[in-house]
Amino acid sequence: METLIMVGQLLLGLSILVGLHELGHLLTAKMFGMRVEKFSIGFPPKIAGFQWGETEYSIGAIPLGGFVKISGMVDESMDSAQMAAEPQPWEFRSKPAWQRLIVMLGGIIVNVVTGILIFWLLVYNNGETYFSREQIVENGIVAYEYGEAIGLKTGDKILDINGEPYQSITDLTSGKSLLSENGYYTVDRDGEILKVEIPRGFINTFNSQESFDKFVDIRFPFEVGEVDPGSGAEAAGLHTGDKILAINGQEVQYFDQLQGSLKGIANQSAEVVRQSGAAIDTLTIAVNDSARMGFAVQPLIEPVRREYGVGEALAKGTNRAFTVVIVNAKAMGKMFTGEVSTKNVSGPIGMAKIYGAEWSWTKFLGITGLISMILAFMNLLPIPALDGGHVMFLLYEMISGRAPSDKFLENAQKVGMVILLALMVFAIGNDILKLFN
């Protein structure tokens, strides 16, 4: 069932985005009087379809893309017979270059608008919930495996990233931070100001959700929450709202200190200094085989909750949308230098895993908005067979006044299709390798 949910979300998200992308081409083509012969979500073989006016609308069996066939255009259909005939007024090739340029940009523009609208909706509807810089500076961090590996320590108070203030704890692992040149965290460690460098290629560490959990988290003070019936805590008289001040002589103020104090004393007793109201006493509490005394922890700090008006949400959503593009462009550039591993490239299996095995409209829309912006960026790359390849040749025509020959465009299309096929095979191969790692 989990696999079905992941695959279902992927197919739904891609169908929406591909449909909107191709709709952008269709509407702009029809706006300039071009004949659109076919509109398909998914690649052949055709599952279902219907004819409406001059256009056949269909759904293909391979749901990893789609296409619009515009009369008189060199595309993946390789319809050389049509291109050999005399140009007709309703054909793509008969229209001015600026109109053809808009048609080729139509899908990209729709994907960008879709991404902005999704992020706008999410910011306006949900606002933001996060642990803030101020809370981190006040309480410090807990450094886990990957945090300690680069030199961070539990208790550090991170003041800025690359000399600039940040907003929330998620900024510490954002692509913008990890892809920066000569990046560093400025930390306050027991009153001493230090720089902890972000190693080149450190972003490769964060290749799964589990890896983020091994970096850092906010350090939080706590009090005793619900006490488990029959536990050592209940037997000793610990109550909800009590505060633990020390365990076996070790000071306890934060939750990580509680965990550290109990580590290694499973199935033993602990001397616990407890504050209950204004009174302070000492209890002897049995620790179970899981190194727990039997109570829930109630954090004494709450995440910041911020809501946005319509205008603020639009600005915030637009910024998020274009940040996705900027980060992906930087990551792609650093792949050529080897700083970012090509193992981070994901295909449909990786995308399905990102959606996850649980349905949530908020998560679904967020990931779909993310993919919409990535789809726009990837389609703008100057690779023949992609929209960006057509844009490149059209710009050449507009600047030079000479259009590339149909034969050249056909050959470029073939080369582009080989490149795209190779990239798809590489991405799917990465997905398969990750399943066994």
N, C-alpha and C positions, 0 to 999 in steps of 0.2 A: 504493500500500500504506500509506503514512504517513497519508493521509486516512482510509482504512478503519480504521486503529488508533485514530485520534482519535475518529472517529464511534462506533466500537464501544465505546470506554471511556465516552463520554458516555451512550450509550443504556443500557449496563449499569448505570452509576452512577445515572442517573435512574430506571431501572426498579426498582432496589433501594429507593431512597429514597421514590419515589411509592408503591410497593407497601406499604412499612412504614407510611407516613403514612396511607394509606387503611385499612390493617389496624387502626390505632389507632382510627379512627372505627367500623369494623365491630365490633370486639371490645367497645368500650364500649357501643355501641348494643344489641348482643345481651345484654350483661350486665344491661341495664335492661329487657329484654323487648321491645325495639323490633324491628320487622320490617325486615330489610335486603333489598331487592329485587334490587339489582345491585352488583357489585364489579368495577371495571375498572381495569386498568393501561393507560394510553393512552386516547385519545379515539376515538369512532367515526369510520369504520366498523369494525365488529368483524371481527377476523381469525379468532379461535378462541374457544371458550368451552364451558362445561358447567354443568349445573344440579345443585346439591347442596342438598337441603332446600328452603327458601324462597328461596334466593339464587342468582342467576345470576353465575358468575365468568367473566370474559372478558379478552381482550387486544385493545386497539384499534390501529388502523393509525397513529394520530398519537401518537408516543411522548413527548410533552412535558407529560404530566400524567396525571391519572386521576380517578376519582370513585367515591363510594359513594352509592347512592340509597336513602335511608331513607324508609319510608312516612310520609306526613303531614308532610313537611318541604318548605318553600319553598327550592328549589335551582335549579341551572342547567337542570334538566329542564323547568321551567315547567309542571308537571303541574297545571294549574288545575282540571281535572275532579275529580281526587282531592281537592283542597283544598276544593272546593265541597260534597263529600259530608259526611255526619255523621262526626265524629271517632270513630275506633275505639280500643279500649284499647291495641293494639299500635303505635299511631302515635306518631311523634316529638312531635306537638303535644299529645298527651294526657298526656305525662309532666311531672312537676314541673320547674320551671325549672332547679333545681340539677343534675338528671340530664341535661337537654339541654345545659347548660353543660359538663359533663364530657365528653359525647360530642363537642362541637365542639372541645374542647381535646385530645381523644384523639390526633389526628394530630400536633399540635404537640409534645405530650409525648413521643411515640414518636420523633420526629425529634431532640429534645434528648437523649434517652437514647441513641439511636444515635450521635450525634456524640460524646457523652462516652465511650461504650464504644470507639469507634474511636480516639480520641486516647489513651485509657487503654492500649489494646492496643499502639499504636505506641510510646508512651513506655516501657512496660514491656519490650517486645520489643527495641526498638532503642536505648533510652537517648537521649542527646544527644551530638552531636559538633560542636564549635564553637571558634572562636578567642575567647578570653576577654578581658574588660576588662583583666585584669592583663597579658596578652600585648600588647595594644594600647598600654597605658601604657608598657610596657617598650620596644617597638620602634617605635611610631608607626604612622601610616597612609600610604598612597599616595593622594593626591587626584587623581581623574580629572576629566573635563570638568564634570560636574554638581557635584562637590565643590568644585572651584575657583570655580565660578560663585557659590556662596554665601559664599565667603571662606575655605574650608579650604585648607590647604597640605600638601604632602608633608612628612612628618616631624612633623606635629602629633600630640600625644598626647591623645586624647579622654578626659577625666576623668569626665564625667557628662553626662546628658541631662536638661535642665530641672531641674538641681540635684540629681538623684537618680542613684545608682549604677546601672549596667546590668550585664547578665551576659555578653552575647556581641555580636559584630560585627553580627549580624542585627538587633539591637535599634536600631541606628542608623537603619534604614529601616523600622521597624515602623509600622503604622498608628497605634498608641498614641502613638509619638513624633511622627510627622509631622502628626497631627491635633490636637495639643495647642495650647492658646492661648498665644501669645507664646513659642513654643518656642525653645530654644537649646541648643547644645553648648558645654560648658566645655572649653577646650583648653589644654594646656601647649605653648607654642611657644618653644623654646629658653630655657626657664626663666621666660617671661612668661605669666601666666594671663590668657586672653582669653575672651570670649563671642562665639560665632559664631551669629547668629540663624538660625532656620529660617523662611524666608519663608512668608507665608500662601499657601496653594495649592501649596506645593512638592510635595505628594503627587501632584499631577497629572503631574509629571515621570516618575513610575514607573509607566508604563502598559504595560510589557513587561519580559520578563526581561533583554533587552539593556540597558534603561535602568538597571537595578540595577548592571550591570557598568561603568557610566560614572560611578559615584558615588565610593566609596572602597573600599579593600581594606587588609588588614594588610600592613605592611612587614616583609619577612622576610630575615634573613641567610642565606647559602647557602654551599655548597662545590661543587666540580666533581663532577658525577655521571658517568654513562657518556660516554666520549669517542667521537665518531663516527669510524669507520674512514675514512681518506683525507682527513680534515678538516685545516684549518690547525692546530687544537689538537693533533691527534695528531702532525703533522709537527714541531711545535715542542717536543714532549715533555711536554705537559700530561697529568696523570694524575688518575684518580678519587680524590677525597679532598683534592686541592689546594685552596687558598683564593686567590682573586683579591684583592689588596690595592689595586691601582691600575691604571688604564689611561690611557696618555698623560698621566700626571701627575695625573689626577683620582682622588681617593680612592674606593674601591669597598668598601662593607660590605654593602649591601643589593642585592637583585635589581634594583630600579628604577634604582639607580645604574649597574649593569652595562648595562642597556638604554640609559640616557642617554649613557653613555660611547661606546657603539658606534653610536649614531644619527649618521648623517652621514658615516661612514667606510666605507661598503660598498665592497668591491673594493680596499681599502687594507690596510696593515699596521698593527698596534697594538703599542705597547710595553707589556707586561703584567708588573707586579710580582706574582710568585707565591710563596706560602708552601707548601712541601712538607715536612711534618713540622716540624722545627725550623729547616730551611734556608729562606732567602729569596733569590730570584734574579730576574733579569729575562729575559723571553722576548719574541721578536718573532713575533707570530702573525698569519697572513693572515686577513682578514675577508672572508667571501663576499658575494655580491650581495644576500643577505637580511640583511646586517648581523649575521651570526652567526659565531662562531669554530668552532663544531662540537662542542658538548658539552651534555649535559643538566644541568639545575640541580637540586641536591639541597637543599631547604630545611632549615634547622637548627632550626626550631621545628615542633612537631606540634600539631594541634588537640587541645583538651581532650576527653576521652571520659568521660562520666558515665553511670552506670547507676542505676536506681531499683528499689526494692522495690515490692511490690504496692500498699501504702498510699500511698507517695510518688508512684507513677505515677498512681494514681487522683486524687490532689490536683492533680498537675501537668496531667493530661489534662483534668480538669474546668475548671481555670483557663484552659487554652488554648481549650477549647470556648466558654466564655462571653466570653473576650476577643474572639473572632470576632464575636459578637453586638454587644458594646459598640462595637467599631471600626466595624462597618457602620452602627450607629445614629448614631454621630457623623458618619460620612461622609454619610449621608442628610440629616442636619440641615444640614450645611455646603453641600449642594447647593442648598438654598433660599436661602442667602446668597451663592451664587456662588463661594465659596472652593474647593469641589470641583467639578470640571467634570462635567456630565452625560454627557460622552463616555466616562467611566469605566464607565457602565452597559453590561453585556454581555448578550447573548442566547446562544442555543445554539451559534453559531459560536465566540464568544469562550470559552465554557465548554469546548468541544472542544479549542481551542488550549491552554487551561490544562492539560488532561489530557496533551497532548503526543502525539508520534508514536512514542514508545517505551513498551513495556509494562513496568511495575514495580509489583508489589503494594504496596510501601510508598508510592509516589507516588499510586497509584490510591486506596488507602484514605485517605490524608491529604486528598486533594482531595474525596473523597466525604464525609468527615467534615466538612470545611469547608462544603460545599454543604448538608449536612444541617442545620447550625446556621443558615445563611442562609435555608434554606427554612422553618425554624421561625419565624425572625424575620419574614420577609416575610408568612407566613400569619397572623401575629398582628396585622398592621396593620389598623386599623379601616376597611377598605374593603369595602363590600357585595360579596358573591360570594366573599370570602375567609373563612376561619374567624374571623379577627378581627372581621369585620363582624357575623357571627352572634353572637359573644361580646359585642360592643357592645350589640346589641339585647337580648340576654338579661340583661345587667347592668342595662339600663334597666328591663326588666320586673321584675327582682328588687328593685330599689330603689323603683320607683314603684308596683309592684303592678298595673300595667296593661301588657298585651302589645300591641305594635304590631299593627295589622290585617294580615290576609293580603294585602290589596291593596297596602298600603304596603310590605310585605316583597317582594312580587313586583316592584314598581316599583324598589325599592332594588336588587334582584338584577339587574335589567336595566341600571341605571346602573353598578353595579359591574362587570358583564361588559364594558360599553363601555370603562370605565377600564382594565381588565386587557388588553383587546385593544389599546388604544392604547399601553399600556406595552410590550406584546410587539412591536408594530410598531416602536416607537421603539428598543427594544433590538436588534432584528434589523437595523434601519437603521444603528445604530452599528457593528454587526459588519461590515456590508458596506462602510461608509466606511473602516473600519480596514484592510480588505483592500487598499485602493488608496492608503493613506498610508504 
